[in-house]
Amino acid sequence: MTIEQLQKENEKLKEVLFAGAFLMAKAVHKYYFGVGMEEQATDFMKDAEELTGNKLPKFA
């Protein structure tokens, strides 16, 4: 693969990562997870925000 192809693939993967984090945020807002599971979900969402440079919306 060329560098351009790898960069394009990387952008697609970042979009998928952010979409997963968005769904996780909705699930955490809607359902009760145990303390450990909620902490893992929060870490995942924080890491996704850092890697993609996007901010997840806050659900009230």
C-alpha distance matrix in Angstrom:
0.0 3.8 6.6 8.1 6.0 6.5 10.0 10.7 10.1 12.2 14.9 15.2 15.8 18.3 20.1 20.4 21.7 24.2 25.3 26.0 27.9 29.9 31.0 31.9 34.0 35.8 36.5 37.8 40.1 41.4 41.8 43.3 41.1 42.6 42.4 39.6 37.5 38.1 37.1 33.8 33.2 34.1 31.8 28.9 29.8 30.3 26.9 25.2 27.2 26.2 22.4 22.3 25.1 27.1 30.5 31.7 35.0 38.1 40.0 43.7
3.8 0.0 3.8 5.4 5.2 6.3 8.7 10.0 10.7 12.3 14.4 15.5 16.6 18.4 20.3 21.3 22.4 24.5 26.0 27.1 28.6 30.4 31.9 32.9 34.7 36.6 37.6 38.8 40.8 42.4 43.1 44.5 42.5 44.0 43.6 40.9 38.9 39.1 38.0 34.9 34.2 34.8 32.5 29.7 30.2 30.4 27.1 25.4 26.9 25.7 22.1 21.8 24.2 26.3 30.0 31.5 34.8 38.0 40.1 43.8
6.6 3.8 0.0 3.8 5.4 5.0 6.1 8.6 9.8 10.3 12.4 14.3 15.2 16.4 18.5 20.0 20.7 22.5 24.4 25.6 26.7 28.6 30.4 31.2 32.7 34.8 36.0 36.9 38.8 40.7 41.5 42.8 40.8 42.2 41.6 39.0 37.1 37.1 35.9 32.9 32.2 32.4 30.1 27.5 27.9 27.7 24.5 22.9 24.1 22.6 19.2 19.0 21.1 23.5 27.2 29.0 32.3 35.5 37.8 41.5
8.1 5.4 3.8 0.0 3.8 5.4 5.1 6.2 8.6 9.8 10.7 12.5 14.3 15.4 16.9 18.7 19.9 21.3 22.9 24.6 25.8 27.2 29.1 30.4 31.7 33.5 35.0 36.2 37.8 39.5 40.6 42.3 40.5 42.3 41.8 39.5 37.3 37.1 36.1 33.3 32.1 32.3 30.3 27.6 27.5 27.6 24.7 22.6 23.5 22.5 19.1 18.1 20.1 22.1 25.9 27.7 30.8 34.1 36.4 40.0
6.0 5.2 5.4 3.8 0.0 3.8 5.4 5.1 6.1 8.5 9.9 10.7 12.3 14.3 15.6 16.7 18.3 20.1 21.3 22.8 24.5 25.9 27.4 28.7 30.4 32.1 33.3 34.7 36.5 37.9 38.8 40.6 38.8 40.6 40.4 38.0 35.7 35.7 34.9 31.9 30.7 31.3 29.5 26.4 26.6 27.1 24.1 21.9 23.3 22.7 19.1 18.1 20.7 22.3 25.9 27.3 30.3 33.7 35.6 39.3
6.5 6.3 5.0 5.4 3.8 0.0 3.8 5.4 5.0 6.0 8.6 9.9 10.4 12.2 14.3 15.3 16.2 18.3 19.9 20.9 22.3 24.3 25.8 26.7 28.4 30.4 31.4 32.5 34.5 36.2 36.9 38.3 36.3 37.9 37.5 35.0 32.8 33.0 32.0 28.9 28.0 28.6 26.4 23.5 24.0 24.3 21.1 19.2 20.8 19.9 16.2 15.9 18.6 20.6 24.1 25.5 28.8 31.9 34.0 37.7
10.0 8.7 6.1 5.1 5.4 3.8 0.0 3.8 5.4 5.0 6.3 8.8 9.8 10.5 12.6 14.4 15.1 16.6 18.5 20.0 21.0 22.6 24.6 25.6 26.9 28.9 30.3 31.3 33.0 34.9 35.9 37.4 35.6 37.3 36.7 34.5 32.4 32.0 31.0 28.2 27.1 27.2 25.2 22.5 22.4 22.5 19.6 17.5 18.6 17.6 14.1 13.3 15.6 17.7 21.3 23.0 26.3 29.5 31.8 35.5
10.7 10.0 8.6 6.2 5.1 5.4 3.8 0.0 3.8 5.4 5.2 6.4 8.8 10.0 10.9 12.7 14.4 15.6 16.9 18.8 20.2 21.4 23.1 24.6 26.0 27.6 29.1 30.5 32.0 33.6 34.8 36.6 35.1 37.1 36.9 34.8 32.4 32.0 31.4 28.6 27.0 27.4 25.9 22.8 22.5 23.1 20.5 17.9 18.9 18.8 15.3 13.7 16.2 17.5 21.1 22.4 25.4 28.8 30.8 34.5
10.1 10.7 9.8 8.6 6.1 5.0 5.4 3.8 0.0 3.8 5.4 5.1 6.2 8.7 10.0 10.7 12.3 14.4 15.4 16.6 18.5 20.0 21.4 22.6 24.4 26.1 27.2 28.6 30.5 31.9 32.7 34.5 32.7 34.6 34.6 32.3 29.8 29.8 29.3 26.2 24.8 25.6 24.0 20.8 20.9 21.8 19.0 16.5 18.3 18.2 14.6 13.5 16.6 17.8 21.1 21.9 25.1 28.3 30.0 33.8
12.2 12.3 10.3 9.8 8.5 6.0 5.0 5.4 3.8 0.0 3.8 5.4 5.1 6.2 8.7 9.9 10.4 12.3 14.2 15.3 16.4 18.4 20.1 20.9 22.5 24.5 25.7 26.7 28.6 30.4 31.2 32.6 30.8 32.5 32.1 29.9 27.6 27.4 26.6 23.6 22.4 22.9 21.0 18.0 18.1 18.6 15.7 13.4 15.1 14.7 10.9 10.3 13.4 15.0 18.4 19.5 22.9 26.0 28.0 31.7
14.9 14.4 12.4 10.7 9.9 8.6 6.3 5.2 5.4 3.8 0.0 3.8 5.4 5.0 6.4 8.8 9.8 10.6 12.4 14.3 15.3 16.5 18.6 19.9 21.0 22.9 24.5 25.6 27.1 28.9 30.2 31.9 30.5 32.5 32.1 30.3 27.9 27.2 26.6 24.0 22.3 22.5 21.1 18.1 17.5 18.1 15.7 12.9 13.8 14.0 10.7 8.7 11.5 12.6 16.1 17.3 20.4 23.8 25.8 29.5
15.2 15.5 14.3 12.5 10.7 9.9 8.8 6.4 5.1 5.4 3.8 0.0 3.8 5.4 5.1 6.4 8.7 10.0 10.7 12.5 14.4 15.4 16.8 18.5 20.1 21.5 22.9 24.5 26.0 27.4 28.5 30.5 29.2 31.4 31.5 29.7 26.9 26.5 26.4 23.6 21.6 22.4 21.4 18.0 17.5 18.8 16.7 13.5 15.0 15.9 12.7 10.7 13.9 14.0 17.1 17.6 20.4 23.7 25.3 29.1
15.8 16.6 15.2 14.3 12.3 10.4 9.8 8.8 6.2 5.1 5.4 3.8 0.0 3.8 5.3 5.0 6.1 8.6 9.8 10.5 12.3 14.2 15.4 16.4 18.3 20.1 21.1 22.4 24.4 25.8 26.6 28.2 26.5 28.5 28.5 26.4 23.8 23.6 23.3 20.3 18.7 19.7 18.3 14.9 15.0 16.4 13.8 11.0 13.3 14.0 10.6 9.5 13.2 13.7 16.4 16.7 19.9 22.8 24.3 28.1
18.3 18.4 16.4 15.4 14.3 12.2 10.5 10.0 8.7 6.2 5.0 5.4 3.8 0.0 3.8 5.4 5.0 6.1 8.5 9.8 10.5 12.2 14.3 15.2 16.4 18.5 19.9 20.8 22.5 24.4 25.4 27.0 25.5 27.5 27.1 25.3 22.9 22.2 21.7 19.1 17.2 17.5 16.3 13.2 12.6 13.5 11.3 8.2 9.8 10.6 7.5 5.8 9.4 9.9 12.8 13.5 16.9 19.9 21.8 25.5
20.1 20.3 18.5 16.9 15.6 14.3 12.6 10.9 10.0 8.7 6.4 5.1 5.3 3.8 0.0 3.8 5.4 5.2 6.2 8.6 9.9 10.5 12.4 14.2 15.3 16.7 18.5 19.9 21.2 22.8 24.2 26.2 25.2 27.6 27.6 26.2 23.4 22.5 22.6 20.2 17.7 18.2 17.7 14.4 13.2 14.9 13.4 9.8 11.0 12.8 10.4 7.7 10.7 9.9 12.5 12.5 15.4 18.6 20.2 23.9
20.4 21.3 20.0 18.7 16.7 15.3 14.4 12.7 10.7 9.9 8.8 6.4 5.0 5.4 3.8 0.0 3.8 5.5 5.1 6.2 8.6 9.8 10.7 12.3 14.2 15.5 16.6 18.3 20.1 21.2 22.2 24.2 22.9 25.4 25.7 24.1 21.1 20.7 21.1 18.3 15.9 17.2 16.8 13.1 12.6 14.9 13.4 9.9 12.2 14.2 11.7 10.0 13.4 12.4 14.4 13.6 16.4 19.2 20.2 24.0
21.7 22.4 20.7 19.9 18.3 16.2 15.1 14.4 12.3 10.4 9.8 8.7 6.1 5.0 5.4 3.8 0.0 3.8 5.5 5.2 6.3 8.7 10.1 10.5 12.4 14.5 15.3 16.4 18.4 20.1 20.8 22.4 20.8 22.9 22.8 21.1 18.3 17.8 17.8 15.1 12.9 13.9 13.1 9.5 9.2 11.4 9.6 6.3 9.1 11.0 8.8 7.9 11.4 10.8 12.4 11.7 15.0 17.5 18.8 22.6
24.2 24.5 22.5 21.3 20.1 18.3 16.6 15.6 14.4 12.3 10.6 10.0 8.6 6.1 5.2 5.5 3.8 0.0 3.8 5.4 5.0 6.1 8.7 9.7 10.4 12.4 14.2 15.1 16.5 18.4 19.8 21.5 20.5 22.9 22.7 21.5 18.8 17.5 17.7 15.7 12.9 13.2 13.1 10.0 8.2 10.3 9.7 5.9 7.2 10.1 8.9 6.9 9.4 7.8 9.1 8.3 11.4 14.2 15.8 19.6
25.3 26.0 24.4 22.9 21.3 19.9 18.5 16.9 15.4 14.2 12.4 10.7 9.8 8.5 6.2 5.1 5.5 3.8 0.0 3.8 5.4 5.0 6.3 8.6 9.9 10.8 12.5 14.3 15.5 16.7 18.2 20.5 19.8 22.6 23.0 22.1 18.9 17.9 18.8 16.7 13.6 14.5 15.2 11.8 10.2 13.1 12.9 9.3 10.7 13.8 12.6 10.5 13.0 10.7 11.5 9.7 11.9 14.6 15.3 19.1
26.0 27.1 25.6 24.6 22.8 20.9 20.0 18.8 16.6 15.3 14.3 12.5 10.5 9.8 8.6 6.2 5.2 5.4 3.8 0.0 3.8 5.4 5.2 6.2 8.6 10.0 10.5 12.2 14.3 15.4 16.1 18.0 16.8 19.5 20.1 18.8 15.6 14.9 15.9 13.5 10.6 12.3 12.8 9.3 8.5 12.0 11.6 8.7 11.1 13.9 12.9 11.8 14.5 12.8 13.0 10.8 13.2 15.2 15.6 19.3
27.9 28.6 26.7 25.8 24.5 22.3 21.0 20.2 18.5 16.4 15.3 14.4 12.3 10.5 9.9 8.6 6.3 5.0 5.4 3.8 0.0 3.8 5.4 4.9 6.1 8.7 9.7 10.3 12.2 14.2 15.1 16.6 15.5 18.0 18.0 17.0 14.1 12.8 13.4 11.6 8.4 9.1 10.0 6.9 5.1 8.5 9.0 6.4 8.2 11.4 11.2 10.5 12.5 10.6 10.1 7.8 10.5 12.2 13.1 16.7
29.9 30.4 28.6 27.2 25.9 24.3 22.6 21.4 20.0 18.4 16.5 15.4 14.2 12.2 10.5 9.8 8.7 6.1 5.0 5.4 3.8 0.0 3.8 5.4 5.1 6.4 8.7 10.0 10.7 12.5 14.3 16.5 16.2 19.2 19.4 19.2 16.2 14.3 15.6 14.4 10.8 11.2 12.9 10.4 7.7 10.9 12.1 9.3 9.8 13.5 13.7 12.1 13.5 10.6 9.6 6.4 8.1 10.0 10.5 14.3
31.0 31.9 30.4 29.1 27.4 25.8 24.6 23.1 21.4 20.1 18.6 16.8 15.4 14.3 12.4 10.7 10.1 8.7 6.3 5.2 5.4 3.8 0.0 3.8 5.4 5.1 6.2 8.7 9.9 10.6 12.0 14.5 14.3 17.5 18.5 18.3 14.8 13.5 15.5 14.1 10.5 12.0 14.0 11.3 9.6 13.3 14.3 11.8 13.1 16.6 16.5 15.2 17.0 14.3 13.3 10.0 11.0 12.2 11.6 15.1
31.9 32.9 31.2 30.4 28.7 26.7 25.6 24.6 22.6 20.9 19.9 18.5 16.4 15.2 14.2 12.3 10.5 9.7 8.6 6.2 4.9 5.4 3.8 0.0 3.8 5.4 5.0 6.1 8.5 9.8 10.3 12.0 11.2 14.2 14.9 14.5 11.2 9.8 11.8 10.4 6.7 8.6 10.8 8.5 7.3 11.1 12.4 10.7 12.3 15.5 15.8 15.4 17.1 14.8 13.5 10.3 11.6 12.0 11.6 14.8
34.0 34.7 32.7 31.7 30.4 28.4 26.9 26.0 24.4 22.5 21.0 20.1 18.3 16.4 15.3 14.2 12.4 10.4 9.9 8.6 6.1 5.1 5.4 3.8 0.0 3.8 5.4 5.2 6.2 8.6 10.1 11.8 11.8 14.7 15.0 15.3 12.5 10.0 11.9 11.6 7.9 8.0 11.0 9.6 7.2 10.3 12.6 11.1 11.5 15.0 16.1 15.4 16.2 13.5 11.3 7.8 8.4 8.3 8.0 11.3
35.8 36.6 34.8 33.5 32.1 30.4 28.9 27.6 26.1 24.5 22.9 21.5 20.1 18.5 16.7 15.5 14.5 12.4 10.8 10.0 8.7 6.4 5.1 5.4 3.8 0.0 3.8 5.5 5.1 6.1 8.5 11.3 12.2 15.7 16.6 17.4 14.3 12.1 14.7 14.5 10.8 11.5 14.6 13.1 10.9 14.1 16.3 14.4 14.8 18.4 19.3 18.1 19.0 16.0 13.8 10.1 9.5 9.2 7.4 10.4
36.5 37.6 36.0 35.0 33.3 31.4 30.3 29.1 27.2 25.7 24.5 22.9 21.1 19.9 18.5 16.6 15.3 14.2 12.5 10.5 9.7 8.7 6.2 5.0 5.4 3.8 0.0 3.8 5.4 5.1 5.7 8.5 9.0 12.6 14.2 14.9 11.6 10.0 13.1 12.8 9.4 11.2 14.2 12.8 11.6 15.0 16.9 15.5 16.6 19.9 20.7 20.0 21.3 18.7 16.7 13.0 13.0 12.3 10.4 12.8
37.8 38.8 36.9 36.2 34.7 32.5 31.3 30.5 28.6 26.7 25.6 24.5 22.4 20.8 19.9 18.3 16.4 15.1 14.3 12.2 10.3 10.0 8.7 6.1 5.2 5.5 3.8 0.0 3.8 5.6 5.5 6.7 7.0 10.3 11.1 12.3 9.5 7.0 10.1 10.7 7.6 8.5 12.0 11.6 10.4 13.2 15.7 15.1 15.8 18.9 20.2 20.0 20.9 18.5 16.0 12.6 12.6 11.1 9.6 11.6
40.1 40.8 38.8 37.8 36.5 34.5 33.0 32.0 30.5 28.6 27.1 26.0 24.4 22.5 21.2 20.1 18.4 16.5 15.5 14.3 12.2 10.7 9.9 8.5 6.2 5.1 5.4 3.8 0.0 3.8 6.0 7.8 9.6 12.8 13.6 15.4 13.0 10.1 13.0 14.1 11.0 11.0 14.7 14.5 12.5 15.0 17.9 17.0 17.0 20.3 21.9 21.3 21.7 18.8 15.9 12.4 11.2 9.1 6.6 8.1
41.4 42.4 40.7 39.5 37.9 36.2 34.9 33.6 31.9 30.4 28.9 27.4 25.8 24.4 22.8 21.2 20.1 18.4 16.7 15.4 14.2 12.5 10.6 9.8 8.6 6.1 5.1 5.6 3.8 0.0 3.8 7.0 9.6 13.2 14.9 16.7 14.1 11.9 15.3 16.1 13.1 14.0 17.6 16.9 15.3 18.2 20.8 19.7 20.1 23.5 24.7 23.9 24.7 21.7 19.1 15.4 14.1 12.3 9.3 10.2
41.8 43.1 41.5 40.6 38.8 36.9 35.9 34.8 32.7 31.2 30.2 28.5 26.6 25.4 24.2 22.2 20.8 19.8 18.2 16.1 15.1 14.3 12.0 10.3 10.1 8.5 5.7 5.5 6.0 3.8 0.0 3.8 6.4 9.9 12.3 14.1 11.4 10.0 13.7 14.5 12.0 13.6 17.0 16.6 15.8 18.7 21.0 20.4 21.3 24.3 25.5 25.2 26.2 23.6 21.2 17.6 16.9 15.1 12.4 13.3
43.3 44.5 42.8 42.3 40.6 38.3 37.4 36.6 34.5 32.6 31.9 30.5 28.2 27.0 26.2 24.2 22.4 21.5 20.5 18.0 16.6 16.5 14.5 12.0 11.8 11.3 8.5 6.7 7.8 7.0 3.8 0.0 3.8 6.7 9.0 11.4 9.5 8.2 11.8 13.2 11.6 13.0 16.2 16.6 16.3 18.7 21.1 21.1 22.1 24.8 26.2 26.4 27.3 25.0 22.4 19.1 18.7 16.5 14.3 14.7
41.1 42.5 40.8 40.5 38.8 36.3 35.6 35.1 32.7 30.8 30.5 29.2 26.5 25.5 25.2 22.9 20.8 20.5 19.8 16.8 15.5 16.2 14.3 11.2 11.8 12.2 9.0 7.0 9.6 9.6 6.4 3.8 0.0 3.8 6.5 8.0 5.8 5.5 9.1 10.1 9.2 11.1 13.8 14.2 14.7 17.1 19.0 19.4 20.8 23.2 24.4 25.0 26.2 24.4 22.1 19.0 19.4 17.5 16.0 17.0
42.6 44.0 42.2 42.3 40.6 37.9 37.3 37.1 34.6 32.5 32.5 31.4 28.5 27.5 27.6 25.4 22.9 22.9 22.6 19.5 18.0 19.2 17.5 14.2 14.7 15.7 12.6 10.3 12.8 13.2 9.9 6.7 3.8 0.0 3.8 5.6 5.3 6.0 8.5 10.0 10.5 12.1 14.2 15.3 16.4 18.1 19.9 21.0 22.5 24.3 25.7 26.8 28.0 26.5 24.2 21.5 22.1 20.0 18.9 19.7
42.4 43.6 41.6 41.8 40.4 37.5 36.7 36.9 34.6 32.1 32.1 31.5 28.5 27.1 27.6 25.7 22.8 22.7 23.0 20.1 18.0 19.4 18.5 14.9 15.0 16.6 14.2 11.1 13.6 14.9 12.3 9.0 6.5 3.8 0.0 3.8 5.6 5.2 6.1 8.7 9.9 10.5 12.3 14.2 15.3 16.3 18.3 19.9 21.1 22.5 24.3 25.7 26.5 25.4 23.1 20.7 21.5 19.3 18.8 19.5
39.6 40.9 39.0 39.5 38.0 35.0 34.5 34.8 32.3 29.9 30.3 29.7 26.4 25.3 26.2 24.1 21.1 21.5 22.1 18.8 17.0 19.2 18.3 14.5 15.3 17.4 14.9 12.3 15.4 16.7 14.1 11.4 8.0 5.6 3.8 0.0 3.8 5.5 5.1 6.3 8.7 9.9 10.6 12.4 14.4 15.3 16.5 18.4 20.1 21.2 22.5 24.3 25.5 24.8 22.9 20.9 22.3 20.6 20.5 21.8
37.5 38.9 37.1 37.3 35.7 32.8 32.4 32.4 29.8 27.6 27.9 26.9 23.8 22.9 23.4 21.1 18.3 18.8 18.9 15.6 14.1 16.2 14.8 11.2 12.5 14.3 11.6 9.5 13.0 14.1 11.4 9.5 5.8 5.3 5.6 3.8 0.0 3.8 5.4 5.1 6.2 8.6 9.9 10.5 12.4 14.2 15.3 16.5 18.5 20.1 21.0 22.4 23.9 22.9 21.2 18.7 20.1 18.9 18.4 20.2
38.1 39.1 37.1 37.1 35.7 33.0 32.0 32.0 29.8 27.4 27.2 26.5 23.6 22.2 22.5 20.7 17.8 17.5 17.9 14.9 12.8 14.3 13.5 9.8 10.0 12.1 10.0 7.0 10.1 11.9 10.0 8.2 5.5 6.0 5.2 5.5 3.8 0.0 3.8 5.4 5.0 6.1 8.6 9.7 10.5 12.2 14.1 15.2 16.5 18.4 19.9 21.0 22.0 20.6 18.5 16.0 17.1 15.4 15.1 16.7
37.1 38.0 35.9 36.1 34.9 32.0 31.0 31.4 29.3 26.6 26.6 26.4 23.3 21.7 22.6 21.1 17.8 17.7 18.8 15.9 13.4 15.6 15.5 11.8 11.9 14.7 13.1 10.1 13.0 15.3 13.7 11.8 9.1 8.5 6.1 5.1 5.4 3.8 0.0 3.8 5.4 5.1 6.2 8.6 9.9 10.5 12.2 14.2 15.4 16.5 18.2 19.9 20.8 20.0 18.0 16.2 17.8 16.4 16.9 18.6
33.8 34.9 32.9 33.3 31.9 28.9 28.2 28.6 26.2 23.6 24.0 23.6 20.3 19.1 20.2 18.3 15.1 15.7 16.7 13.5 11.6 14.4 14.1 10.4 11.6 14.5 12.8 10.7 14.1 16.1 14.5 13.2 10.1 10.0 8.7 6.3 5.1 5.4 3.8 0.0 3.8 5.4 5.1 6.1 8.7 9.8 10.5 12.2 14.3 15.4 16.3 18.2 19.6 19.1 17.8 16.0 18.2 17.5 18.1 20.3
33.2 34.2 32.2 32.1 30.7 28.0 27.1 27.0 24.8 22.4 22.3 21.6 18.7 17.2 17.7 15.9 12.9 12.9 13.6 10.6 8.4 10.8 10.5 6.7 7.9 10.8 9.4 7.6 11.0 13.1 12.0 11.6 9.2 10.5 9.9 8.7 6.2 5.0 5.4 3.8 0.0 3.8 5.4 5.0 6.2 8.6 9.9 10.5 12.4 14.3 15.3 16.4 17.8 16.7 15.2 12.9 14.9 14.3 14.7 17.3
34.1 34.8 32.4 32.3 31.3 28.6 27.2 27.4 25.6 22.9 22.5 22.4 19.7 17.5 18.2 17.2 13.9 13.2 14.5 12.3 9.1 11.2 12.0 8.6 8.0 11.5 11.2 8.5 11.0 14.0 13.6 13.0 11.1 12.1 10.5 9.9 8.6 6.1 5.1 5.4 3.8 0.0 3.8 5.4 5.1 6.1 8.6 9.8 10.6 12.4 14.2 15.4 16.1 15.1 13.1 11.3 13.2 12.3 13.5 15.8
31.8 32.5 30.1 30.3 29.5 26.4 25.2 25.9 24.0 21.0 21.1 21.4 18.3 16.3 17.7 16.8 13.1 13.1 15.2 12.8 10.0 12.9 14.0 10.8 11.0 14.6 14.2 12.0 14.7 17.6 17.0 16.2 13.8 14.2 12.3 10.6 9.9 8.6 6.2 5.1 5.4 3.8 0.0 3.8 5.5 5.1 6.1 8.5 9.9 10.6 12.1 14.2 15.1 15.0 13.7 12.8 15.5 15.2 16.8 19.3
28.9 29.7 27.5 27.6 26.4 23.5 22.5 22.8 20.8 18.0 18.1 18.0 14.9 13.2 14.4 13.1 9.5 10.0 11.8 9.3 6.9 10.4 11.3 8.5 9.6 13.1 12.8 11.6 14.5 16.9 16.6 16.6 14.2 15.3 14.2 12.4 10.5 9.7 8.6 6.1 5.0 5.4 3.8 0.0 3.8 5.5 5.2 6.1 8.7 10.0 10.5 12.1 13.8 13.5 12.9 11.7 14.7 15.2 16.6 19.6
29.8 30.2 27.9 27.5 26.6 24.0 22.4 22.5 20.9 18.1 17.5 17.5 15.0 12.6 13.2 12.6 9.2 8.2 10.2 8.5 5.1 7.7 9.6 7.3 7.2 10.9 11.6 10.4 12.5 15.3 15.8 16.3 14.7 16.4 15.3 14.4 12.4 10.5 9.9 8.7 6.2 5.1 5.5 3.8 0.0 3.8 5.5 5.1 6.2 8.7 10.0 10.6 11.7 10.6 9.4 7.9 10.9 11.6 13.3 16.5
30.3 30.4 27.7 27.6 27.1 24.3 22.5 23.1 21.8 18.6 18.1 18.8 16.4 13.5 14.9 14.9 11.4 10.3 13.1 12.0 8.5 10.9 13.3 11.1 10.3 14.1 15.0 13.2 15.0 18.2 18.7 18.7 17.1 18.1 16.3 15.3 14.2 12.2 10.5 9.8 8.6 6.1 5.1 5.5 3.8 0.0 3.8 5.4 5.2 6.3 8.7 10.1 10.4 10.1 8.9 8.9 12.0 12.5 15.0 17.8
26.9 27.1 24.5 24.7 24.1 21.1 19.6 20.5 19.0 15.7 15.7 16.7 13.8 11.3 13.4 13.4 9.6 9.7 12.9 11.6 9.0 12.1 14.3 12.4 12.6 16.3 16.9 15.7 17.9 20.8 21.0 21.1 19.0 19.9 18.3 16.5 15.3 14.1 12.2 10.5 9.9 8.6 6.1 5.2 5.5 3.8 0.0 3.8 5.4 5.1 6.1 8.5 9.8 10.6 10.7 11.2 14.7 15.8 18.2 21.3
25.2 25.4 22.9 22.6 21.9 19.2 17.5 17.9 16.5 13.4 12.9 13.5 11.0 8.2 9.8 9.9 6.3 5.9 9.3 8.7 6.4 9.3 11.8 10.7 11.1 14.4 15.5 15.1 17.0 19.7 20.4 21.1 19.4 21.0 19.9 18.4 16.5 15.2 14.2 12.2 10.5 9.8 8.5 6.1 5.1 5.4 3.8 0.0 3.8 5.4 5.2 6.0 8.0 8.1 8.9 9.0 12.8 14.6 16.9 20.3
27.2 26.9 24.1 23.5 23.3 20.8 18.6 18.9 18.3 15.1 13.8 15.0 13.3 9.8 11.0 12.2 9.1 7.2 10.7 11.1 8.2 9.8 13.1 12.3 11.5 14.8 16.6 15.8 17.0 20.1 21.3 22.1 20.8 22.5 21.1 20.1 18.5 16.5 15.4 14.3 12.4 10.6 9.9 8.7 6.2 5.2 5.4 3.8 0.0 3.8 5.6 5.4 5.5 5.3 5.6 7.0 10.7 12.7 15.5 18.8
26.2 25.7 22.6 22.5 22.7 19.9 17.6 18.8 18.2 14.7 14.0 15.9 14.0 10.6 12.8 14.2 11.0 10.1 13.8 13.9 11.4 13.5 16.6 15.5 15.0 18.4 19.9 18.9 20.3 23.5 24.3 24.8 23.2 24.3 22.5 21.2 20.1 18.4 16.5 15.4 14.3 12.4 10.6 10.0 8.7 6.3 5.1 5.4 3.8 0.0 3.8 5.7 5.3 7.4 8.5 10.6 14.2 15.9 19.0 22.0
22.4 22.1 19.2 19.1 19.1 16.2 14.1 15.3 14.6 10.9 10.7 12.7 10.6 7.5 10.4 11.7 8.8 8.9 12.6 12.9 11.2 13.7 16.5 15.8 16.1 19.3 20.7 20.2 21.9 24.7 25.5 26.2 24.4 25.7 24.3 22.5 21.0 19.9 18.2 16.3 15.3 14.2 12.1 10.5 10.0 8.7 6.1 5.2 5.6 3.8 0.0 3.8 5.8 8.2 10.4 12.2 16.0 18.2 21.0 24.3
22.3 21.8 19.0 18.1 18.1 15.9 13.3 13.7 13.5 10.3 8.7 10.7 9.5 5.8 7.7 10.0 7.9 6.9 10.5 11.8 10.5 12.1 15.2 15.4 15.4 18.1 20.0 20.0 21.3 23.9 25.2 26.4 25.0 26.8 25.7 24.3 22.4 21.0 19.9 18.2 16.4 15.4 14.2 12.1 10.6 10.1 8.5 6.0 5.4 5.7 3.8 0.0 3.8 5.4 8.5 10.5 14.0 16.9 19.6 23.0
25.1 24.2 21.1 20.1 20.7 18.6 15.6 16.2 16.6 13.4 11.5 13.9 13.2 9.4 10.7 13.4 11.4 9.4 13.0 14.5 12.5 13.5 17.0 17.1 16.2 19.0 21.3 20.9 21.7 24.7 26.2 27.3 26.2 28.0 26.5 25.5 23.9 22.0 20.8 19.6 17.8 16.1 15.1 13.8 11.7 10.4 9.8 8.0 5.5 5.3 5.8 3.8 0.0 3.8 6.8 9.9 13.1 15.8 19.0 22.2
27.1 26.3 23.5 22.1 22.3 20.6 17.7 17.5 17.8 15.0 12.6 14.0 13.7 9.9 9.9 12.4 10.8 7.8 10.7 12.8 10.6 10.6 14.3 14.8 13.5 16.0 18.7 18.5 18.8 21.7 23.6 25.0 24.4 26.5 25.4 24.8 22.9 20.6 20.0 19.1 16.7 15.1 15.0 13.5 10.6 10.1 10.6 8.1 5.3 7.4 8.2 5.4 3.8 0.0 3.8 6.6 9.6 12.6 15.7 18.9
30.5 30.0 27.2 25.9 25.9 24.1 21.3 21.1 21.1 18.4 16.1 17.1 16.4 12.8 12.5 14.4 12.4 9.1 11.5 13.0 10.1 9.6 13.3 13.5 11.3 13.8 16.7 16.0 15.9 19.1 21.2 22.4 22.1 24.2 23.1 22.9 21.2 18.5 18.0 17.8 15.2 13.1 13.7 12.9 9.4 8.9 10.7 8.9 5.6 8.5 10.4 8.5 6.8 3.8 0.0 3.8 6.4 9.1 12.4 15.4
31.7 31.5 29.0 27.7 27.3 25.5 23.0 22.4 21.9 19.5 17.3 17.6 16.7 13.5 12.5 13.6 11.7 8.3 9.7 10.8 7.8 6.4 10.0 10.3 7.8 10.1 13.0 12.6 12.4 15.4 17.6 19.1 19.0 21.5 20.7 20.9 18.7 16.0 16.2 16.0 12.9 11.3 12.8 11.7 7.9 8.9 11.2 9.0 7.0 10.6 12.2 10.5 9.9 6.6 3.8 0.0 3.8 6.5 9.2 12.6
35.0 34.8 32.3 30.8 30.3 28.8 26.3 25.4 25.1 22.9 20.4 20.4 19.9 16.9 15.4 16.4 15.0 11.4 11.9 13.2 10.5 8.1 11.0 11.6 8.4 9.5 13.0 12.6 11.2 14.1 16.9 18.7 19.4 22.1 21.5 22.3 20.1 17.1 17.8 18.2 14.9 13.2 15.5 14.7 10.9 12.0 14.7 12.8 10.7 14.2 16.0 14.0 13.1 9.6 6.4 3.8 0.0 3.8 6.3 9.5
38.1 38.0 35.5 34.1 33.7 31.9 29.5 28.8 28.3 26.0 23.8 23.7 22.8 19.9 18.6 19.2 17.5 14.2 14.6 15.2 12.2 10.0 12.2 12.0 8.3 9.2 12.3 11.1 9.1 12.3 15.1 16.5 17.5 20.0 19.3 20.6 18.9 15.4 16.4 17.5 14.3 12.3 15.2 15.2 11.6 12.5 15.8 14.6 12.7 15.9 18.2 16.9 15.8 12.6 9.1 6.5 3.8 0.0 3.8 6.4
40.0 40.1 37.8 36.4 35.6 34.0 31.8 30.8 30.0 28.0 25.8 25.3 24.3 21.8 20.2 20.2 18.8 15.8 15.3 15.6 13.1 10.5 11.6 11.6 8.0 7.4 10.4 9.6 6.6 9.3 12.4 14.3 16.0 18.9 18.8 20.5 18.4 15.1 16.9 18.1 14.7 13.5 16.8 16.6 13.3 15.0 18.2 16.9 15.5 19.0 21.0 19.6 19.0 15.7 12.4 9.2 6.3 3.8 0.0 3.8
43.7 43.8 41.5 40.0 39.3 37.7 35.5 34.5 33.8 31.7 29.5 29.1 28.1 25.5 23.9 24.0 22.6 19.6 19.1 19.3 16.7 14.3 15.1 14.8 11.3 10.4 12.8 11.6 8.1 10.2 13.3 14.7 17.0 19.7 19.5 21.8 20.2 16.7 18.6 20.3 17.3 15.8 19.3 19.6 16.5 17.8 21.3 20.3 18.8 22.0 24.3 23.0 22.2 18.9 15.4 12.6 9.5 6.4 3.8 0.0
